[in-house]
Amino acid sequence: MQRHEWIATIVVTVSAFAGIPGSGSSLLGLQAAAAQDKDSFTAMPLDSGFGRMDLSDPAIPPEQIVQRMAAKESEFQDALDHYTYRRTARVQVLDPDDEKKTLGEYYEVDDVIFDSTGRRTEKAVFAPASTLADAGILMTPSDLHDIQHGYPFVLTKEDVPTYDIKYVGRQKVDEVDCYVFDVSPKTIEKNKRYLDGRIWVDATDLQIVVTNGRMVPDDTRKNHEDLHPPFMTWRAQVDGHYWFPVYTKGEGFLHFGGGYGYMAQDVHIRDTIKYSDYKRFGSTSKIFYGDQEVNNPGPPQNQTPQTPAAPQK
């Protein structure tokens, strides 16, 4: 593809003047199940706030926990589909010798809203030109898919059959008592993205409060490399009932193997996504007094997230 040739040209310039090895690779998103047979990233350590893991069997069978959790997650997905919110996404390439120095950046602020017909859409609020190409990489469609859908992972009833779900134990995240499950896709279908990682499920509300892992598949074929950093997403109770995504951090060294005309390269990637200003849009219910419909007083005001599962960074 012309995109790879163009990147290679950029990398030669960067290598010559900035001392950075060339890449010739995009950052995220083609499908290749075979790409999972070797490491293409450095794992992201868990943050503080995680207590000791209780490995004893739970009081109820793990399968029942998964069924109840999936039902709650389906309810949450339906609720989320009726909320507007703001998403602030930043993807950075960091200097391998000084992580405080940024070599390239993608930054965009979007409002996830409804148009005049009630259709869900996204509106860019602020989107300066990306400088990731200065560091030899590009955002791809799967990058954007992960930001929009993958990082705020929801495991619904419809999704459960597509995953292998293994009970790990019980663990506290801050003061939230959680069931812990490892999840991985049973098969990888073309044009689909999956979580390969771990989820923490509130033992009381039976909703996901923390997600840790990475979105797959990667593509590690020469001249087609398309890699993804590991990430962690925290949720918080926004409406007093459901746990909504509030913060995602993804970070790791992506190990590009090199190809025709460019060298192997380890790229330090950092993603930060913030979700804010959740507001309920409209209502699907009607209230009647006798035969008379009572007008909906309107959506509730925005509420401040309560008790996040982990502090925002």
C-alpha positions as CSV (number, residue, x, y, z in Angstrom):
1,M,0.0,0.0,0.0
2,Q,1.1,3.5,-0.6
3,R,0.7,4.3,3.0
4,H,3.7,2.1,3.9
5,E,5.9,3.6,1.3
6,W,5.0,7.1,2.5
7,I,5.7,6.1,6.1
8,A,9.1,4.6,5.1
9,T,10.1,8.0,3.5
10,I,9.2,9.8,6.7
11,V,11.1,7.4,8.8
12,V,14.3,7.9,6.8
13,T,14.0,11.6,7.6
14,V,13.4,11.0,11.3
15,S,16.2,8.5,11.5
16,A,18.7,10.7,9.8
17,F,18.0,13.8,11.9
18,A,16.6,12.5,15.2
19,G,18.5,9.3,15.6
20,I,15.3,7.2,15.7
21,P,15.3,3.8,14.0
22,G,12.8,3.5,11.1
23,S,9.5,1.7,11.3
24,G,7.4,1.7,8.1
25,S,4.5,0.4,10.2
26,S,1.1,1.6,11.1
27,L,0.0,1.4,14.7
28,L,-3.3,-0.6,14.9
29,G,-5.8,-2.8,13.3
30,L,-5.8,-5.5,10.6
31,Q,-7.1,-9.0,11.3
32,A,-4.6,-11.9,11.5
33,A,-5.2,-14.7,14.0
34,A,-1.7,-16.0,13.3
35,A,-0.3,-12.7,14.7
36,Q,-1.1,-13.9,18.2
37,D,1.7,-16.5,18.2
38,K,4.4,-14.1,19.3
39,D,4.7,-11.1,21.6
40,S,4.3,-7.8,19.9
41,F,4.2,-5.7,23.0
42,T,5.5,-5.3,26.5
43,A,2.8,-6.0,29.2
44,M,1.4,-3.2,31.3
45,P,1.7,-3.7,35.1
46,L,-1.4,-3.4,37.3
47,D,-1.8,-0.1,39.1
48,S,-2.0,0.2,42.8
49,G,-5.3,-0.5,44.6
50,F,-5.5,-4.2,44.0
51,G,-5.7,-6.3,47.1
52,R,-4.8,-10.0,47.8
53,M,-6.3,-12.5,45.4
54,D,-8.6,-15.0,47.2
55,L,-8.3,-18.2,45.1
56,S,-11.0,-20.2,46.9
57,D,-14.1,-21.3,45.1
58,P,-17.0,-18.8,45.2
59,A,-20.2,-19.4,47.1
60,I,-22.1,-19.8,43.8
61,P,-20.9,-21.5,40.6
62,P,-18.8,-19.2,38.4
63,E,-21.2,-20.0,35.5
64,Q,-24.1,-18.4,37.4
65,I,-21.9,-15.3,38.2
66,V,-21.1,-14.9,34.5
67,Q,-24.8,-15.3,33.5
68,R,-26.0,-12.7,36.0
69,M,-23.1,-10.4,35.2
70,A,-23.8,-10.6,31.4
71,A,-27.5,-9.8,32.1
72,K,-26.5,-6.7,34.1
73,E,-24.0,-5.7,31.4
74,S,-26.7,-6.0,28.7
75,E,-28.9,-3.7,30.9
76,F,-25.9,-1.3,31.2
77,Q,-25.3,-1.3,27.4
78,D,-28.9,-0.4,26.8
79,A,-28.7,2.4,29.4
80,L,-25.4,3.7,27.9
81,D,-27.0,3.8,24.5
82,H,-29.3,6.5,25.9
83,Y,-26.5,8.7,27.3
84,T,-24.5,11.5,25.8
85,Y,-21.0,12.0,27.0
86,R,-17.6,13.6,26.0
87,R,-14.6,11.5,25.1
88,T,-11.1,13.0,25.2
89,A,-8.5,10.7,23.5
90,R,-4.8,11.2,23.4
91,V,-2.3,8.8,21.7
92,Q,1.4,9.6,22.1
93,V,4.7,8.3,20.9
94,L,7.2,8.8,23.7
95,D,11.0,9.3,23.4
96,P,12.6,6.0,24.4
97,D,15.3,7.9,26.4
98,D,12.9,10.4,28.0
99,E,9.2,9.4,28.4
100,K,8.4,13.1,29.3
101,K,9.3,14.0,25.7
102,T,6.6,13.4,23.0
103,L,7.8,12.5,19.5
104,G,4.2,12.5,18.0
105,E,0.7,12.9,19.2
106,Y,-2.9,12.3,18.2
107,Y,-5.5,14.3,20.2
108,E,-9.2,14.6,19.7
109,V,-12.2,15.6,21.8
110,D,-15.5,14.2,20.7
111,D,-19.1,14.5,22.0
112,V,-21.1,11.3,21.6
113,I,-24.5,12.7,21.0
114,F,-27.8,12.2,19.2
115,D,-28.7,14.1,16.0
116,S,-32.1,15.7,15.3
117,T,-33.5,12.3,14.2
118,G,-32.5,10.6,17.4
119,R,-29.6,8.7,15.7
120,R,-26.4,8.3,17.8
121,T,-23.5,10.1,16.3
122,E,-20.2,11.7,17.2
123,K,-19.2,15.4,16.9
124,A,-15.6,16.5,16.9
125,V,-15.2,19.4,19.3
126,F,-11.4,19.8,19.0
127,A,-9.2,17.8,16.6
128,P,-5.8,19.3,15.8
129,A,-3.7,17.7,13.1
130,S,-2.1,14.5,14.2
131,T,1.8,14.5,14.4
132,L,2.1,10.7,14.8
133,A,3.6,10.5,11.3
134,D,6.6,12.5,12.7
135,A,7.4,9.4,14.8
136,G,6.8,7.0,11.8
137,I,3.4,5.6,12.7
138,L,-0.2,6.2,11.8
139,M,-3.6,5.7,13.4
140,T,-5.7,3.0,11.6
141,P,-9.4,2.1,11.6
142,S,-8.8,-0.4,14.4
143,D,-7.1,2.3,16.5
144,L,-10.3,4.3,16.3
145,H,-12.5,1.2,16.9
146,D,-10.6,0.4,20.1
147,I,-11.0,4.0,21.4
148,Q,-14.7,4.1,20.5
149,H,-15.7,0.5,21.4
150,G,-12.9,-1.6,22.7
151,Y,-11.5,0.3,25.6
152,P,-15.0,0.8,27.2
153,F,-15.5,-3.0,27.1
154,V,-19.0,-4.4,27.8
155,L,-19.6,-8.1,28.1
156,T,-23.3,-8.6,27.1
157,K,-25.3,-11.8,27.0
158,E,-24.8,-11.9,23.2
159,D,-21.0,-11.6,23.6
160,V,-20.5,-14.4,26.3
161,P,-20.7,-17.3,23.8
162,T,-17.8,-15.9,21.8
163,Y,-15.4,-15.9,24.8
164,D,-13.6,-18.4,27.0
165,I,-14.3,-17.1,30.5
166,K,-12.3,-18.5,33.4
167,Y,-12.9,-17.7,37.1
168,V,-9.6,-16.6,38.7
169,G,-10.6,-15.6,42.3
170,R,-11.9,-12.8,44.4
171,Q,-10.1,-9.5,44.9
172,K,-10.7,-6.0,46.2
173,V,-10.1,-3.0,44.0
174,D,-9.8,-0.2,46.5
175,E,-12.8,-0.9,48.6
176,V,-14.9,-2.7,46.0
177,D,-15.1,-6.5,46.4
178,C,-14.8,-8.1,43.0
179,Y,-15.0,-11.4,41.2
180,V,-12.1,-11.8,38.8
181,F,-12.3,-13.5,35.4
182,D,-9.9,-14.1,32.5
183,V,-11.5,-13.6,29.1
184,S,-10.2,-14.5,25.7
185,P,-11.9,-15.0,22.3
186,K,-12.7,-18.6,21.3
187,T,-12.2,-17.7,17.6
188,I,-11.2,-14.6,15.8
189,E,-13.6,-13.6,13.0
190,K,-12.6,-11.3,10.2
191,N,-13.2,-7.6,10.8
192,K,-14.0,-8.1,14.5
193,R,-12.0,-7.0,17.6
194,Y,-11.9,-8.9,20.9
195,L,-10.6,-8.4,24.4
196,D,-7.8,-10.7,25.6
197,G,-7.3,-10.0,29.2
198,R,-9.0,-9.8,32.7
199,I,-12.1,-8.2,34.1
200,W,-13.1,-7.3,37.7
201,V,-16.8,-7.6,38.4
202,D,-18.4,-5.9,41.4
203,A,-19.5,-8.8,43.7
204,T,-22.7,-6.9,44.7
205,D,-23.8,-5.1,41.5
206,L,-22.4,-7.8,39.2
207,Q,-21.0,-5.2,36.7
208,I,-17.5,-4.8,35.3
209,V,-15.6,-2.1,37.2
210,V,-12.1,-2.7,35.8
211,T,-10.9,-4.1,32.5
212,N,-7.2,-4.9,31.8
213,G,-5.7,-6.5,28.7
214,R,-5.5,-5.7,25.0
215,M,-7.7,-5.7,22.0
216,V,-6.8,-8.4,19.4
217,P,-5.9,-9.4,16.8
218,D,-2.6,-7.8,16.0
219,D,-0.9,-8.2,12.6
220,T,2.8,-9.0,12.8
221,R,3.4,-9.8,9.1
222,K,6.3,-8.0,7.5
223,N,5.2,-4.8,5.8
224,H,1.7,-5.2,7.4
225,E,2.5,-4.8,11.1
226,D,-0.5,-3.3,13.0
227,L,0.0,-3.5,16.8
228,H,-1.9,-2.4,19.9
229,P,-0.8,-1.5,23.4
230,P,-2.2,-3.1,26.5
231,F,-4.7,-1.0,28.4
232,M,-6.7,-0.6,31.6
233,T,-10.2,0.9,31.9
234,W,-11.8,2.0,35.1
235,R,-15.5,2.6,35.6
236,A,-17.4,4.6,38.2
237,Q,-21.0,4.8,39.3
238,V,-22.3,7.9,37.4
239,D,-26.1,7.5,37.8
240,G,-26.1,5.7,41.2
241,H,-27.0,2.4,39.4
242,Y,-24.6,1.5,36.6
243,W,-20.8,1.6,36.4
244,F,-19.7,3.8,33.4
245,P,-16.2,4.0,31.9
246,V,-14.4,7.1,33.2
247,Y,-10.7,6.6,32.4
248,T,-8.5,4.4,30.2
249,K,-4.8,4.2,30.2
250,G,-2.9,2.2,27.6
251,E,0.9,2.0,27.5
252,G,3.6,-0.3,26.2
253,F,6.5,-0.8,23.9
254,L,5.3,-2.1,20.5
255,H,7.9,-4.3,18.9
256,F,7.9,-3.7,15.2
257,G,10.0,-6.4,13.4
258,G,11.1,-4.3,10.4
259,G,10.7,-5.1,6.8
260,Y,11.7,-4.0,3.3
261,G,13.6,-0.7,3.6
262,Y,13.3,-0.1,7.3
263,M,14.7,-1.4,10.5
264,A,13.2,-3.1,13.6
265,Q,11.9,-0.7,16.1
266,D,10.4,-0.6,19.6
267,V,7.9,2.2,19.9
268,H,6.8,3.5,23.3
269,I,3.0,4.2,23.0
270,R,0.8,5.8,25.6
271,D,-3.0,6.1,25.3
272,T,-5.2,8.1,27.7
273,I,-8.9,8.4,27.2
274,K,-11.3,10.2,29.5
275,Y,-15.1,9.9,29.5
276,S,-17.0,12.7,31.1
277,D,-20.3,14.8,31.2
278,Y,-22.6,11.8,31.1
279,K,-26.2,12.9,30.6
280,R,-29.3,10.9,30.0
281,F,-30.9,11.6,26.6
282,G,-34.7,11.3,26.6
283,S,-36.7,8.4,28.0
284,T,-38.3,5.3,26.6
285,S,-41.0,5.2,29.3
286,K,-44.4,6.9,29.5
287,I,-46.3,7.9,32.6
288,F,-50.1,7.9,32.6
289,Y,-52.6,9.2,35.2
290,G,-55.9,7.5,34.3
291,D,-56.1,7.9,30.5
292,Q,-54.0,11.0,30.5
293,E,-50.3,10.9,29.6
294,V,-48.1,12.9,32.0
295,N,-45.4,14.8,30.2
296,N,-41.8,13.7,30.9
297,P,-40.2,16.3,33.1
298,G,-37.0,15.9,31.1
299,P,-33.7,14.1,31.5
300,P,-32.0,14.3,34.9
301,Q,-29.1,16.6,35.3
302,N,-25.5,15.4,34.9
303,Q,-24.3,13.6,37.9
304,T,-20.7,13.5,39.3
305,P,-19.1,10.0,39.2
306,Q,-19.1,8.3,42.6
307,T,-16.5,6.0,44.1
308,P,-14.3,5.2,41.0
309,A,-12.8,1.7,41.1
310,A,-9.3,3.2,40.9
311,P,-8.1,6.8,41.0
312,Q,-7.6,8.6,37.7
313,K,-4.1,9.1,36.6
